[in-house]
Amino acid sequence: MKRFQNIAFAALSLFLSASVVSHAQTAPAGVGLFADQISYDPDAKSLIATGNVRVIYNDQVLTTDRVIYNQATGELTLPAAFELVSDDGTVVTGTSATLDDKATRGLITGAQILINDQFQMAASDFSRSQGRYKVMQQVVASTCNICYDNKVPFWQIRSKRVVHDEQERRIHFENPSLRLLGVPVLYLPYLSTPDPTVSRATGFLIPSFRHSSNLGYRVDLPYYIAIDDHRDATITPSIASAESFVVEGEYRHRFVNGQITANGAIALADPLSDTRFRSFATVTGDFNLRRDYQLAFKLDLSSDNTFLDQYDFNDDDRLFNFITLEKTTDDSFFSLGASFTQSLRADEVDEEIPLVFPQVYYRKNLDFDALPGRFGYTAQTVSLIRTDGSRVARVGGQLDWYNNWQFNNGLLLNAETKVEGNTYLVSNSTEYPERHYTNFTPTAAVELRYPLSKTVGNAIHVIEPIAQLVWSPDRAFDSPNEDSPQAEFSENNLFSTDRFQGFDESERGLRLNVGVNYLRYDPRGWELGVTVGRVFRQRDLNQFPDSVSAGLDGIVSDYVGAFNLRFPNQFSLSSRALFDGRGKVSKNETRFSTTYKKLDLDASYVWLDEQVVLDENDRQHEIALDARYQANQNWLFNAEWRHDLEANDATERTLGVEYENECAKIAFSVSLQNEALGKLTREFGLKISLEGLGARKSKPKFARRCGL
């Protein structure tokens, strides 16, 4: 009995700094030893466990075939291959080892370490010190699968000495070399990276490489700065062979109730322009305030018209700056804001684009139990200021009512009426010589819909003829028109009482909007939807010349039509068109998308006649194709192609190839674009990401397994 107590307590005391054991002591919790056979030498104070040995201490698990523990020295000897799993997910294996009783110091030969189930390191020997450092010699590190039939990983880092600081969660490499497919590509005197348990840490990110006709060969080297738990920044120097040097920066700050993001760039050396310090800056933010108010803003400015496009920051041709304070409830909406647009178009002058300050809008819906229908009112005001000193201020409002009825025969009747008016104050304007203007427009409309349905098999067919009669006075007001210079005619506003989107102009006269909707729906098959219609007017008030809208001019408008066909999980086809009574098409936009096995395909066709391209003399006639082919879980091919059918020349061609596995992602692309004056620009891009190196996480679809 006395001998058994000694053996049991020695087993439970494994990994502890034990002294001479009293037989009456109780073993600490969380300690256990399991083995096929256990023997104890009281004279040598040694415990030997053999056969399927499993030792548990403080969420650490050691498995091996043989353990020798010297209680007097606190030394643990593992003469056979072993595996030690820590509570942080670190796995250490080796051919043999000598450790202290808490596995905090010692030496392991033939060591292999797996951190966070993804970062592997193999070393000739391994030692621990001070309870926080893993020190390895002659190390090979990678996050790639290393299998029996593929012992050369996709990438690896070889280093003479590696120190893993468990407390700081960083891995330090001395004299490392990076190898791709076994070929050395980079040598460094020192490299430090966070271990994979870190979600974000300061340091260099993976660089990207590009080549373009404008800048030649270009490398971007981002440096990430983790300021604290809710702030970070990224600084990216960009150097090109054309002797350009651009520094880009990004700053992100999260608050309890919102966030701010700021980014920008400055060209310190620029061969493409004589302008000094070309730059851009963008700041965006949104916040949830008290009483359900929301604040949003964006500052977006560029030093000139071409900087963003030449350096591939973005291809926007207008930069919209704004600040808004909004509140939305079940029956109301409030907005207060200001805005300014910087145009990057060569044919637009910034001096002609006004500063909008301020702009106020309020909408309220009202329901009265004693009265039928829904009532509502709108109040709005805006002030437009230009750099030449001119100013236009508008104050206006609208009262409206809407109701609908459904009769026993299925007929639907909708009625609405509204009265809107505006008053303007103008100063220092040559375009509007008067100081004071007003307009006042009442509108009344009645709409009849008669949906008819029939079920054939599993399919439901619905045909719905619609007629909408709208009246507004013919009178035109000689007041400023700042927000309604154009109006688009489409199936979406076929049955609209006003096709101008702003407040300054309103559609006038007596008109009849006529059309029909058709829908075929089958929950187990394909779906088809068709809309066609046109507008009839009592008089042509010349509100919609070619410079304002296409298809709406004259007493009788063109036909507007839309067609949608969809096979669930197979393909979809949609088309929108404008065509006259003789069938001549002035506008057509057709889009097709399909998914077939591993192929995703999107195609589009656009035809815009001269009158449709407002303020332009050229037609737009092009076809575009976007394809993605996922050959397998590793290879992805994508292509984009845009062809100008009018000029019979391709305007854009892009081809990309991506390879991705459990430890790396390589993306290569080549792009050719035809710009103005027949200039052809070429761009090549290459980006290599090493998954798991520096806080990157391996993806679930690439499980850590062999034999793929």
HUZI-V902957 format. One record per pair of residues at least 12 apart in sequence whose ideal C-beta (glycine too) atoms are under 8 Angstrom apart, sorted by the first residue. I is the first residue (numbers start at 1). J is the second residue. Records with the same first field share a line. If there is no record, write none. Layout:
I->J + J
This chain:
2->23
3->40 + 42
5->23
6->21 + 23 + 40 + 42
7->38 + 39 + 40 + 47
8->27
9->21 + 23 + 25 + 27
10->40 + 47 + 69 + 71
11->32 + 33 + 38 + 47 + 49
12->27 + 28 + 31 + 32 + 33
13->27 + 28 + 31 + 71
14->31 + 33 + 47 + 55 + 57 + 67 + 69 + 76 + 101
15->31 + 55 + 57 + 58 + 60 + 76 + 101 + 102 + 103
16->28 + 31 + 57 + 101 + 102
17->74 + 101 + 102
18->71 + 74 + 101
21->71
30->56 + 57 + 58 + 59
31->56 + 57 + 58
32->54 + 55 + 56 + 57
33->49 + 53 + 54 + 55 + 56
34->52 + 53 + 54 + 55
35->49 + 50 + 51 + 52 + 53 + 54 + 67
36->50 + 51 + 52
37->49 + 50 + 51
44->70 + 72
45->70 + 71 + 72
46->68 + 69 + 70 + 71
47->67 + 68 + 69 + 71
48->66 + 67 + 68 + 69
49->66 + 67 + 69
50->65 + 66 + 67
51->65
52->65
53->65 + 66 + 67
55->67
57->102
58->87
59->86 + 87
60->84 + 85 + 86 + 87 + 103
61->84 + 85
62->78 + 82 + 83 + 84 + 85 + 103
63->82 + 83
64->78 + 80 + 81 + 82 + 83
65->80 + 81
66->78 + 79 + 80
69->101
74->100 + 101
75->98 + 99 + 100 + 101
76->97 + 98 + 99 + 100 + 101 + 103 + 106
77->97 + 98
78->94 + 96 + 97 + 98 + 99
79->96
80->96
81->93 + 94 + 95 + 96
82->94 + 96 + 97
84->103
88->116 + 166 + 197
89->115 + 116 + 117 + 197
90->113 + 114 + 115 + 116
91->113 + 114 + 117
92->108 + 111 + 112 + 113 + 114 + 126
93->111 + 112 + 113 + 114
94->108 + 109 + 110 + 111 + 112 + 126
95->109 + 110
96->108 + 109 + 110
97->109 + 111 + 126
99->128
102->131
103->128
104->128 + 130 + 131
105->127 + 128 + 129 + 131
106->127 + 128
107->125 + 126 + 127
108->125 + 126 + 127
109->124 + 125 + 126
110->124 + 125
111->123 + 124 + 125 + 126 + 136
113->126 + 134 + 136 + 164
115->164 + 195 + 196 + 197
116->195 + 196 + 197
117->698 + 704
118->143 + 196 + 691 + 692 + 697 + 698 + 704
119->141 + 142 + 143 + 171 + 195 + 196 + 692 + 693
120->141 + 142 + 143 + 146
121->136 + 139 + 140 + 141 + 162 + 164
122->139 + 140 + 141
123->136 + 137 + 138 + 139 + 140 + 162
124->137 + 138
125->137 + 138
132->165 + 166 + 167
133->163 + 164 + 165 + 166
134->163 + 164 + 166
135->161 + 162 + 163
136->161 + 162 + 163 + 164
137->160 + 161
138->160
139->157 + 158 + 159 + 160 + 161 + 162 + 173
140->156 + 157 + 158
141->156 + 157 + 158 + 159 + 162 + 171 + 173
142->154 + 155 + 156 + 157 + 663
143->196 + 662 + 663 + 690 + 691 + 692 + 693 + 698
144->156 + 661 + 662 + 663 + 664
145->661 + 662 + 663 + 704 + 705 + 706
147->706 + 707
148->706
149->706
150->706
152->181 + 182
153->663
154->180 + 181 + 661 + 663 + 664
155->178 + 179 + 180 + 181 + 663 + 664 + 690
156->178 + 179 + 182
157->173 + 176 + 177 + 178 + 179 + 191 + 693
158->176 + 177 + 179
159->173 + 174 + 175 + 176 + 177 + 191
160->174 + 175
161->173 + 174 + 175
162->174
164->195
169->194 + 195 + 197 + 198
170->192 + 193 + 194 + 195 + 198 + 201
171->192 + 193 + 194 + 195
172->190 + 191 + 192
173->188 + 190 + 191 + 192 + 193
174->190
175->187 + 188 + 189 + 190
176->188 + 190 + 191
193->693 + 694
194->694 + 695
196->692 + 695 + 696 + 697
198->695
199->695
200->224 + 226 + 232 + 695
201->224 + 226 + 694 + 695
202->224 + 225 + 226
203->223 + 224 + 694
204->221 + 222 + 223 + 224
205->222 + 223 + 224 + 234 + 694
206->222 + 687 + 688 + 689 + 690
207->219 + 220 + 221 + 222
208->220 + 685 + 686 + 687
209->685 + 686 + 687
210->312 + 683 + 684 + 685 + 686
211->682 + 683 + 684 + 685
212->312 + 681 + 682 + 683 + 684
213->680 + 681 + 682 + 683
214->242 + 272 + 310 + 681
215->240 + 241 + 242 + 244 + 272 + 310 + 311
216->240 + 241 + 242
217->240 + 241
218->238 + 239 + 240 + 241 + 244
219->238 + 239 + 240
220->236 + 237 + 238 + 248
221->236 + 237 + 238 + 239
222->234 + 235 + 236
223->235 + 236 + 237
230->253 + 254 + 255
231->251 + 252 + 253 + 254
232->251 + 252
233->249 + 250 + 251 + 252
234->249 + 250
235->247 + 248 + 249
236->248 + 249 + 250
238->311
242->271 + 272
243->269 + 271
244->267 + 269 + 270 + 271 + 272
245->267 + 268 + 269
246->265 + 266 + 267 + 268 + 270 + 311
247->265 + 266 + 268
248->263 + 264 + 265 + 313
249->263 + 264 + 265
250->262 + 263
251->263
255->287
257->287 + 288 + 289
258->285 + 286 + 287 + 288 + 295
259->285 + 286 + 287
260->283 + 284 + 285
261->283 + 284 + 285
262->281 + 282 + 283 + 284
263->281 + 282
264->279 + 280 + 281 + 282
265->279 + 280 + 311 + 313
266->278 + 279
267->279 + 307 + 311
272->306 + 310
273->304 + 306 + 307
275->303 + 304
277->303
278->303 + 304 + 307
279->302 + 303 + 307
280->300 + 301 + 302 + 303 + 307 + 308 + 313
281->299 + 300 + 301
282->298 + 299 + 300 + 301
283->297 + 298 + 299 + 300
284->297 + 298 + 299
285->297 + 298
289->325
291->327
292->327 + 328 + 329
293->325 + 326 + 327
294->325 + 326 + 327 + 328
295->323 + 324 + 325
296->322 + 323 + 324 + 326
297->322 + 323 + 324
298->320 + 321 + 322 + 323
299->321
300->319 + 320 + 321 + 342
301->319 + 321 + 342
302->319 + 342 + 344
305->344 + 345 + 346
306->344
308->344
309->344
312->683
316->344
317->343 + 344 + 345
318->341 + 342 + 343 + 344 + 345
319->341 + 342 + 343 + 344
320->339 + 341
321->339 + 340 + 341 + 342
322->337 + 338 + 339 + 340
323->337 + 338 + 339
324->336 + 337
325->337
331->364 + 365 + 366 + 367
332->362 + 363 + 364 + 365
333->361 + 362 + 363
334->361 + 362 + 363
335->359 + 360 + 361 + 362
336->358 + 359 + 360
337->356 + 358 + 359
338->355 + 356 + 357 + 358 + 359
339->355 + 356 + 357 + 359
340->353 + 355 + 356
341->353
350->387
351->386 + 387 + 388
352->386
353->386
354->384 + 385 + 386 + 392 + 482
355->384 + 385 + 386
356->382 + 383 + 384
357->383 + 385
358->381 + 382 + 383
359->380 + 381 + 382 + 383
360->379 + 380 + 381 + 382
361->378 + 379 + 380
362->378 + 379 + 380
363->376 + 377 + 378
364->376 + 377 + 378
372->403
373->401 + 402 + 403 + 415
374->401 + 402 + 403
375->399 + 400 + 401
376->399 + 400 + 401 + 402
377->397 + 398 + 399 + 400
378->397 + 398 + 400 + 420
379->396 + 397
380->394 + 395 + 396 + 397 + 503
381->393 + 394 + 395 + 396
382->394 + 483
384->482
388->428
389->428
390->426 + 427 + 428 + 429 + 430 + 431
391->426 + 427 + 428 + 429
392->424 + 425 + 426 + 429 + 432 + 480 + 482
393->424 + 425 + 426
394->422 + 423 + 424 + 480 + 482 + 503 + 504
395->422 + 423
396->420 + 421 + 422 + 423 + 503
397->420 + 421
398->418 + 419 + 420 + 421
399->418 + 419 + 420
400->416 + 417 + 418 + 419
401->416 + 417 + 418
402->414 + 415 + 416
403->415 + 416
410->450 + 451 + 452
411->448 + 449 + 450
412->448 + 449 + 450 + 451
413->446 + 447 + 448
414->446 + 447 + 448 + 449
415->445 + 446 + 447
416->444 + 445 + 497
417->442 + 443 + 444 + 445
418->442 + 443 + 497
419->440 + 441 + 442 + 443
420->440 + 441 + 442 + 443 + 503 + 506
421->438 + 439 + 440 + 441
422->438 + 439 + 479 + 503 + 504
423->436 + 437 + 438
424->436 + 437 + 438 + 479 + 480
426->480
431->480
432->480
437->477 + 478 + 479 + 480
438->477 + 479
439->477 + 479 + 504 + 506
440->477
441->472 + 473 + 477 + 506 + 508
442->472 + 473
443->470 + 471 + 472 + 497 + 498 + 506
444->470 + 471
445->468 + 469 + 470 + 471 + 497
446->468 + 469
447->466 + 467 + 468 + 469 + 495
448->466 + 467 + 468
449->464 + 465 + 466
450->464 + 465
451->463 + 464
452->464
457->522
458->522 + 523 + 524 + 525
459->520 + 521 + 522 + 525
460->519 + 520 + 521 + 522
461->518 + 519 + 520
462->517 + 518 + 519 + 520 + 521
463->516 + 517 + 518 + 519
464->516 + 517 + 518 + 519
465->515 + 516
466->495 + 513 + 514 + 515 + 516 + 517 + 533
467->512 + 513 + 514
468->495 + 512 + 513 + 514
469->510 + 511 + 512 + 513
470->497 + 507 + 510 + 511 + 512 + 513
471->509 + 510
472->506 + 507 + 508 + 509 + 510
473->508
474->508 + 509 + 539 + 541
475->508
476->508 + 541
479->504
480->504
481->504 + 505
482->502 + 504
483->501 + 502 + 503 + 504
484->500 + 501 + 502 + 503 + 504 + 505
485->548
486->547 + 548 + 549 + 614
487->499 + 500 + 501 + 507 + 544 + 548 + 549 + 552
488->549 + 550
489->549 + 550 + 551 + 552 + 557 + 558 + 560 + 578
490->560 + 562 + 576
491->531 + 533 + 560 + 561 + 562 + 576
494->513 + 515 + 531 + 533 + 535 + 560
495->513 + 515 + 533
496->513
499->549 + 552
505->543
507->543
508->541 + 543
509->537 + 538 + 539 + 541 + 543
510->537 + 538 + 539
511->535 + 536 + 537 + 538
512->535 + 536 + 537
513->533 + 535
514->533 + 534 + 535 + 536
515->531 + 532 + 533 + 534 + 560
516->531 + 532 + 533
517->529 + 530 + 531
518->530 + 531
525->567
526->565 + 566 + 567 + 568
527->564 + 565 + 566 + 567 + 568
528->564 + 565 + 566
529->562 + 563 + 564 + 565
530->561 + 562 + 563 + 564
531->560 + 561 + 562
532->559 + 560 + 561 + 562
533->559 + 560 + 561
534->556 + 557 + 558 + 559 + 560
535->552 + 556 + 557
536->555 + 556 + 557
537->554 + 555 + 556 + 557
538->555
539->555
540->553 + 554 + 555
546->610 + 611 + 614
547->614 + 615
548->614
549->614
550->578 + 586 + 587 + 609 + 611 + 612 + 614
551->578 + 586 + 587 + 612
556->581
558->578 + 579 + 580 + 581 + 586
559->578 + 579 + 580 + 581
560->576 + 577 + 578
561->575 + 576 + 577 + 578 + 579
562->574 + 575 + 576 + 577
563->575 + 576
569->595
570->594 + 595 + 596
571->592 + 593 + 594 + 595
572->592 + 593 + 594
573->590 + 591 + 592
574->590 + 591
575->588 + 589 + 590 + 591
576->588 + 589 + 590
577->589
578->612
585->607 + 609
586->608 + 609 + 611 + 612
587->607 + 608 + 609 + 612
588->605 + 606 + 607
589->604 + 605 + 606 + 607
590->604 + 605 + 606
591->603 + 604 + 605
592->604
598->629 + 630 + 631
599->627 + 628 + 629
600->627 + 628 + 629 + 630
601->625 + 626 + 627 + 628
602->625 + 626 + 627
603->623 + 624 + 625 + 626
604->623 + 624
605->622 + 623 + 624
606->620 + 621 + 622 + 623 + 624
607->619 + 620 + 621
608->620 + 621
618->646
619->646
620->646
621->644 + 645 + 646
622->642 + 643 + 644 + 645 + 646 + 651
623->642 + 643 + 645
624->640 + 641 + 642 + 643
625->639 + 640 + 641 + 642
626->638 + 639 + 640
627->639 + 640
633->660 + 701 + 702
634->659 + 660 + 661
635->657 + 658 + 659
636->657 + 658 + 659 + 660
637->656 + 657 + 658
638->654 + 655 + 656 + 657 + 658
639->654 + 655 + 656
640->652 + 653 + 654
641->653 + 654
644->674
649->674
650->672 + 674
651->673 + 674
652->671 + 672 + 673 + 674
653->671 + 672 + 673
654->669 + 670 + 671 + 672
655->669 + 670 + 671
656->668 + 669 + 670
657->669
660->699 + 702
661->702
662->691 + 698 + 699 + 702 + 703 + 704
663->690 + 691 + 692 + 698 + 702
664->688 + 689 + 690 + 691
665->687 + 688 + 689 + 691
666->686 + 687 + 688 + 689
667->685 + 686 + 687
668->684 + 685 + 686
669->683 + 684 + 685
670->682 + 683 + 684 + 685
671->683 + 684 + 685
